[in-house]
Amino acid sequence: MVRAYGTLAIVALVLTGCQNSAPTQSGLEGMEHVHGMGVNPADERLYIATHFGMWRMTVDGGDTERITDSLQDTMGFTVAGPDHFYGSGHPDLEDPVLNQPPQPPLLGLIESTDAGRTWQSRSLLHEADFHGLTFAHDTLYAADSTNRRFMVSSDEIDWEERAAIGCQDVDVSPTDPDLLVGICDSDDVAYGVYISRDGGASWSATAAPILRTTTWQDDTELWGASDDGGIHVSADDGVSWEGRGVLPGAVTALFDAGSWLFAAVIDDGIYRSDDAAATWHRIYAEPR
């Protein structure tokens, strides 16, 4: 077990490309660089975690609004229940609680119980940056990009390190807590789709297309999106894939909400499909 507040080595280079830059005007006015999405059961709205703060909107694209003035870079994001979110990434540099120089600006695990308005540290503050973060089967599954490790926790505080692997996205089967898919790389195999059948203790590379993000619909369909906008679906837990629809750019986040699929396209906007990714229509356009 890894105690949450143990001392870990932090490599400064892992922060490259994260929130060490000032927000652009579009980042203040729109959803610049979406990292994650999820539907809040409390209000059935789509909540969007971005490089410069949290947003929400109705599933048809109406009533789009920034939740708070915070510019927190929520890299990892998952909805655990009504108004209950978990996140990770980098704090707003003006946040006096979560940002504490000279400590590294790493959020570890944070939690919101008021639908993203406020966040509290739960563990690994200054020590971990979970780019892949999923809550399923009453367990948190997390990929720490800072230290290239896959971890799980059932209480938000103590973490079990299960594998040394670098993953940027992790999803868990809704019916099997031991079946996981990740967008990862290892010392032996290049970046790609990996599958674990033992809860993340071991991972195997697959012959899948090169994907950036995935989302599990149910026990029959796993969706993935590539940098060229291609949407793919697997009916055998990620072993084989079929092309299904194309979006006009790199997809940074993909979320299945049962009747709909949502996709965030970088520098473009949010798209929704009502027909299993055959066609898409834009419900939010990035300001130009």
C-alpha positions in Angstrom: 0.0 0.0 0.0 1.1 3.6 -0.7 0.2 6.0 2.2 -1.3 9.1 0.7 1.1 11.6 2.1 4.4 9.8 1.6 7.3 11.5 0.0 7.8 10.9 -3.7 10.4 12.2 -6.1 8.9 14.8 -8.5 10.5 15.4 -11.9 10.0 18.9 -13.1 9.9 18.0 -16.7 6.5 16.2 -16.2 4.9 19.7 -16.0 5.9 20.6 -19.5 2.8 21.4 -21.5 0.5 21.6 -18.5 -0.6 24.7 -16.6 2.6 26.6 -16.7 1.2 29.0 -19.3 -1.2 31.9 -19.0 -4.7 31.4 -20.3 -5.6 32.8 -23.7 -8.7 34.9 -24.1 -10.5 32.0 -25.6 -9.5 29.9 -22.6 -11.4 32.4 -20.4 -14.4 32.7 -22.7 -14.7 29.1 -24.0 -13.8 25.5 -23.3 -10.2 25.5 -24.4 -8.7 22.0 -24.5 -11.3 19.7 -22.9 -9.8 16.9 -20.8 -12.9 15.1 -19.6 -16.7 15.0 -19.6 -19.5 13.5 -17.6 -23.2 13.8 -17.0 -24.2 14.8 -13.5 -27.2 12.6 -12.3 -28.4 15.5 -10.1 -29.3 17.8 -13.0 -28.7 15.7 -16.2 -26.3 18.3 -17.5 -23.0 17.7 -19.2 -20.0 18.8 -17.1 -16.7 19.5 -18.9 -13.2 19.7 -17.4 -10.9 21.9 -19.4 -7.4 23.3 -19.3 -8.7 26.5 -17.7 -11.7 25.6 -15.5 -14.9 23.7 -15.3 -18.0 24.2 -17.5 -21.4 22.8 -17.9 -24.3 22.8 -20.4 -27.5 21.0 -21.2 -27.1 17.9 -23.4 -28.5 19.8 -26.4 -25.8 22.5 -26.0 -28.0 25.1 -24.4 -27.3 27.1 -21.2 -23.5 26.8 -21.5 -21.7 28.4 -18.6 -18.4 28.4 -16.7 -19.1 27.0 -13.2 -16.6 29.2 -11.3 -13.9 31.7 -12.0 -11.2 29.2 -11.1 -8.7 28.4 -13.8 -7.9 24.9 -12.4 -6.5 22.5 -15.0 -8.5 19.4 -14.3 -6.6 16.8 -16.3 -8.4 13.8 -14.8 -12.1 13.9 -14.2 -14.9 11.4 -13.3 -18.4 11.7 -12.0 -19.0 9.4 -9.0 -22.7 10.3 -8.3 -25.1 13.3 -8.0 -23.0 16.5 -7.6 -20.1 14.2 -6.7 -16.9 14.5 -8.8 -13.3 13.4 -8.5 -10.5 15.2 -10.3 -6.7 15.7 -10.6 -4.3 17.8 -12.6 -2.9 21.3 -11.7 -4.3 24.0 -9.4 -5.3 27.5 -10.3 -2.0 29.4 -9.6 -4.0 31.9 -7.5 -5.5 29.1 -5.3 -4.0 29.6 -1.8 -5.0 26.1 -0.6 -4.2 23.8 -3.5 -1.3 25.7 -4.9 1.5 26.1 -2.3 4.9 27.1 -3.8 7.6 25.8 -3.8 5.6 22.5 -3.7 5.0 21.1 -7.2 1.6 22.2 -8.6 0.1 18.7 -8.6 -3.4 18.2 -7.3 -3.2 14.5 -6.5 -6.8 13.4 -5.8 -9.4 16.1 -5.3 -13.1 15.8 -4.7 -16.1 18.0 -5.2 -19.5 17.4 -3.6 -21.1 20.5 -5.0 -20.9 19.8 -8.7 -17.5 21.3 -9.3 -18.0 24.7 -7.6 -15.4 23.9 -4.9 -12.7 21.2 -4.6 -11.0 19.7 -1.6 -7.7 17.7 -1.4 -8.2 14.0 -0.5 -4.7 12.6 -1.0 -1.3 12.8 -2.8 -1.4 16.6 -3.0 1.8 17.8 -4.7 2.7 14.2 -5.5 0.5 12.9 -8.3 -1.1 14.0 -11.5 -3.8 11.5 -12.6 -4.4 12.0 -16.3 -6.5 8.8 -16.4 -9.0 8.7 -13.6 -12.2 6.6 -13.4 -14.6 5.8 -10.5 -16.3 2.4 -10.9 -17.3 -0.5 -8.7 -16.9 1.8 -5.6 -13.2 2.1 -6.5 -10.9 4.8 -7.9 -8.7 3.7 -10.8 -5.9 6.1 -11.6 -2.9 6.5 -13.9 -0.3 8.8 -12.4 1.6 10.5 -15.3 4.2 12.0 -12.9 5.6 8.7 -11.8 4.3 6.3 -14.5 2.3 4.1 -12.2 -1.2 2.6 -12.2 -3.0 2.8 -8.8 -6.3 2.0 -7.1 -8.1 3.2 -4.0 -11.3 2.3 -2.2 -11.2 5.0 0.4 -9.6 8.1 -1.3 -6.6 8.0 1.1 -4.7 4.8 0.8 -3.5 3.7 -2.7 -2.4 0.4 -4.0 0.2 0.6 -6.7 -0.5 -2.2 -9.1 1.7 -1.6 -12.1 4.5 0.5 -13.4 3.1 1.8 -16.7 2.5 5.2 -18.2 -1.2 5.7 -19.2 -3.0 8.9 -20.4 -6.4 7.4 -20.3 -8.0 4.5 -18.3 -11.5 3.0 -18.5 -13.1 0.2 -16.6 -15.7 -2.2 -17.7 -19.1 -1.4 -16.2 -19.7 -5.1 -15.4 -16.2 -6.4 -14.6 -14.0 -4.6 -12.1 -10.9 -6.5 -13.4 -11.3 -5.6 -17.1 -9.6 -2.4 -18.0 -8.5 -0.6 -21.1 -5.8 2.1 -21.2 -4.0 4.3 -23.6 -0.5 3.6 -22.5 3.1 2.9 -23.3 5.7 0.7 -21.7 9.5 0.1 -22.0 8.9 -2.7 -24.6 5.8 -1.5 -26.6 5.0 1.9 -28.1 2.0 4.1 -27.2 -1.3 2.3 -27.9 -4.3 0.5 -26.5 -3.5 -1.8 -23.6 -5.9 -4.3 -21.9 -5.8 -5.6 -18.3 -7.8 -8.5 -17.1 -6.6 -8.6 -13.6 -7.6 -5.1 -12.3 -4.5 -3.4 -13.6 -1.8 -5.6 -12.2 -0.6 -6.6 -15.7 -1.2 -5.1 -19.1 -1.0 -6.4 -22.7 -0.6 -4.3 -25.8 -3.2 -4.9 -28.5 -3.3 -4.4 -32.3 -6.0 -1.7 -32.0 -5.8 1.6 -33.9 -3.8 4.3 -32.3 -6.4 6.0 -30.1 -6.3 9.0 -27.8 -9.2 8.3 -25.6 -11.9 5.6 -24.9 -15.2 5.3 -23.2 -17.2 2.1 -22.2 -20.9 2.1 -23.1 -21.9 -1.2 -21.5 -20.7 -4.7 -21.5 -21.0 -4.9 -25.3 -19.5 -1.7 -26.7 -16.2 0.1 -26.1 -15.7 3.3 -28.1 -12.4 5.0 -29.0 -11.3 8.1 -30.8 -8.1 8.9 -32.7 -6.0 12.0 -33.3 -7.4 12.2 -36.9 -11.0 12.3 -35.7 -11.8 8.7 -36.4 -14.3 7.0 -34.2 -13.9 3.3 -33.6 -16.0 0.7 -31.7 -15.1 -2.7 -30.2 -17.6 -5.4 -29.4 -15.0 -7.8 -27.9 -13.4 -5.7 -25.1 -10.9 -4.0 -27.2 -9.4 -6.9 -29.1 -10.8 -5.9 -32.5 -12.2 -2.6 -33.7 -14.5 -1.2 -36.5 -14.4 2.3 -37.9 -17.5 4.3 -37.2 -17.8 7.9 -38.2 -15.3 10.7 -38.5 -15.0 14.0 -36.6 -13.2 17.1 -38.0 -10.1 17.0 -35.8 -8.3 15.4 -32.9 -10.7 14.1 -30.2 -9.4 15.0 -26.7 -12.4 13.5 -24.7 -15.1 11.0 -25.4 -18.0 10.2 -23.2 -20.9 7.7 -23.6 -24.2 8.8 -21.9 -26.4 5.9 -23.0 -28.5 7.4 -25.7 -25.8 9.8 -26.8 -22.1 9.9 -27.4 -20.2 13.2 -26.7 -16.9 14.1 -28.2 -14.6 17.1 -27.7 -12.6 18.2 -30.8 -9.6 20.4 -30.1 -10.0 24.0 -31.3 -13.5 23.2 -32.6 -16.1 22.3 -30.0 -18.3 19.6 -28.5 -20.2 17.2 -30.7 -23.0 14.8 -30.0 -24.1 11.6 -31.9 -27.6 10.1 -31.5 -27.0 7.2 -33.8 -24.0 5.3 -32.5 -21.4 7.6 -34.1 -22.7 7.2 -37.6 -23.3 11.0 -37.7 -22.4 13.9 -35.5 -23.6 17.4 -34.9 -21.9 20.2 -33.1 -23.7 21.4 -30.0 -21.0 23.9 -28.8 -18.5 25.9 -31.0 -15.3 27.2 -29.6 -15.1 31.0 -29.8 -12.9 32.3 -32.6 
